[in-house]
Amino acid sequence: MNIDIPGHPDGMKLDQAGNIYCTGPGGVWVIDTLGNHLGTIVTPEQPANCAWGDEDYKSLYITATTSIYKIRVTIPGNKAGACNE
């Protein structure tokens, strides 16, 4: 995460395909099983942690400095990192 945006890696979760969702500079970074950066879920403030939720595990809840955000994803999250277990 060598970029000019403040922040550092913190909370991490896996989806059912093995992709890592890691809070970091600018939002939640999505990394595949080979270590490639697939993209960043940009958040309006620095995120701290994340958890999977909803019955289908396709909602990623992101905690930040003053807010909680929710985004729907296409690959379900790993149930071990869910907030409704």
C-alpha positions as a Markdown table, in Angstrom:
| # | Residue | x | y | z |
|---|---|---|---|---|
| 1 | Met | 0.0 | 0.0 | 0.0 |
| 2 | Asn | 2.6 | 2.5 | -1.1 |
| 3 | Ile | 0.5 | 5.5 | -2.0 |
| 4 | Asp | 0.2 | 9.1 | -0.8 |
| 5 | Ile | -3.2 | 8.7 | 1.0 |
| 6 | Pro | -3.1 | 8.6 | 4.8 |
| 7 | Gly | -3.9 | 5.3 | 6.5 |
| 8 | His | -2.6 | 1.8 | 7.0 |
| 9 | Pro | -3.9 | -1.8 | 6.8 |
| 10 | Asp | -6.1 | -2.8 | 9.6 |
| 11 | Gly | -9.3 | -5.0 | 9.6 |
| 12 | Met | -9.4 | -7.9 | 7.1 |
| 13 | Lys | -12.0 | -10.3 | 5.9 |
| 14 | Leu | -12.1 | -13.1 | 3.2 |
| 15 | Asp | -14.8 | -13.7 | 0.6 |
| 16 | Gln | -15.7 | -17.3 | -0.5 |
| 17 | Ala | -13.3 | -17.0 | -3.5 |
| 18 | Gly | -10.4 | -16.3 | -1.2 |
| 19 | Asn | -10.1 | -12.6 | -1.9 |
| 20 | Ile | -9.0 | -10.4 | 1.0 |
| 21 | Tyr | -10.9 | -7.2 | 1.9 |
| 22 | Cys | -8.5 | -5.0 | 3.9 |
| 23 | Thr | -9.2 | -1.6 | 5.3 |
| 24 | Gly | -6.4 | 0.8 | 4.3 |
| 25 | Pro | -5.6 | 4.1 | 2.7 |
| 26 | Gly | -8.6 | 5.5 | 1.0 |
| 27 | Gly | -11.0 | 2.7 | 1.7 |
| 28 | Val | -11.2 | -1.1 | 1.6 |
| 29 | Trp | -8.6 | -2.7 | -0.6 |
| 30 | Val | -9.6 | -6.0 | -2.4 |
| 31 | Ile | -6.7 | -8.4 | -3.0 |
| 32 | Asp | -6.9 | -11.7 | -4.9 |
| 33 | Thr | -5.3 | -15.0 | -4.0 |
| 34 | Leu | -2.2 | -14.1 | -6.0 |
| 35 | Gly | -1.7 | -10.8 | -4.2 |
| 36 | Asn | -3.0 | -8.6 | -7.1 |
| 37 | His | -4.9 | -5.4 | -6.1 |
| 38 | Leu | -8.3 | -5.8 | -7.7 |
| 39 | Gly | -9.5 | -2.4 | -6.6 |
| 40 | Thr | -10.4 | -0.2 | -3.7 |
| 41 | Ile | -13.9 | 0.4 | -2.3 |
| 42 | Val | -13.5 | 4.1 | -1.7 |
| 43 | Thr | -15.0 | 5.5 | 1.6 |
| 44 | Pro | -15.6 | 9.1 | 2.6 |
| 45 | Glu | -13.5 | 8.7 | 5.8 |
| 46 | Gln | -10.8 | 6.4 | 7.0 |
| 47 | Pro | -12.2 | 2.9 | 7.6 |
| 48 | Ala | -11.1 | 0.8 | 10.6 |
| 49 | Asn | -12.7 | -2.6 | 10.2 |
| 50 | Cys | -15.3 | -4.6 | 8.2 |
| 51 | Ala | -17.6 | -7.6 | 8.6 |
| 52 | Trp | -19.9 | -9.6 | 6.4 |
| 53 | Gly | -23.6 | -9.4 | 7.0 |
| 54 | Asp | -27.1 | -10.1 | 5.8 |
| 55 | Glu | -28.5 | -13.6 | 5.1 |
| 56 | Asp | -26.6 | -14.1 | 1.9 |
| 57 | Tyr | -23.3 | -12.7 | 3.2 |
| 58 | Lys | -23.1 | -10.3 | 0.2 |
| 59 | Ser | -23.1 | -7.1 | 2.3 |
| 60 | Leu | -19.8 | -5.8 | 3.6 |
| 61 | Tyr | -20.3 | -3.5 | 6.6 |
| 62 | Ile | -17.4 | -1.0 | 7.1 |
| 63 | Thr | -16.8 | 0.9 | 10.3 |
| 64 | Ala | -15.0 | 4.2 | 10.1 |
| 65 | Thr | -14.2 | 7.2 | 12.3 |
| 66 | Thr | -17.8 | 8.4 | 12.7 |
| 67 | Ser | -20.0 | 6.2 | 10.5 |
| 68 | Ile | -20.8 | 2.7 | 9.4 |
| 69 | Tyr | -21.1 | 2.0 | 5.7 |
| 70 | Lys | -22.7 | -0.9 | 3.8 |
| 71 | Ile | -21.9 | -2.1 | 0.3 |
| 72 | Arg | -23.3 | -5.0 | -1.6 |
| 73 | Val | -20.8 | -7.3 | -3.4 |
| 74 | Thr | -21.1 | -10.1 | -5.9 |
| 75 | Ile | -19.1 | -12.8 | -4.2 |
| 76 | Pro | -20.4 | -13.8 | -0.7 |
| 77 | Gly | -18.2 | -13.3 | 2.3 |
| 78 | Asn | -16.7 | -16.1 | 4.3 |
| 79 | Lys | -19.1 | -16.9 | 7.1 |
| 80 | Ala | -16.3 | -17.0 | 9.7 |
| 81 | Gly | -16.1 | -13.2 | 9.3 |
| 82 | Ala | -19.8 | -12.5 | 9.5 |
| 83 | Cys | -21.5 | -10.1 | 11.9 |
| 84 | Asn | -24.8 | -12.2 | 12.0 |
| 85 | Glu | -23.2 | -15.4 | 13.4 |
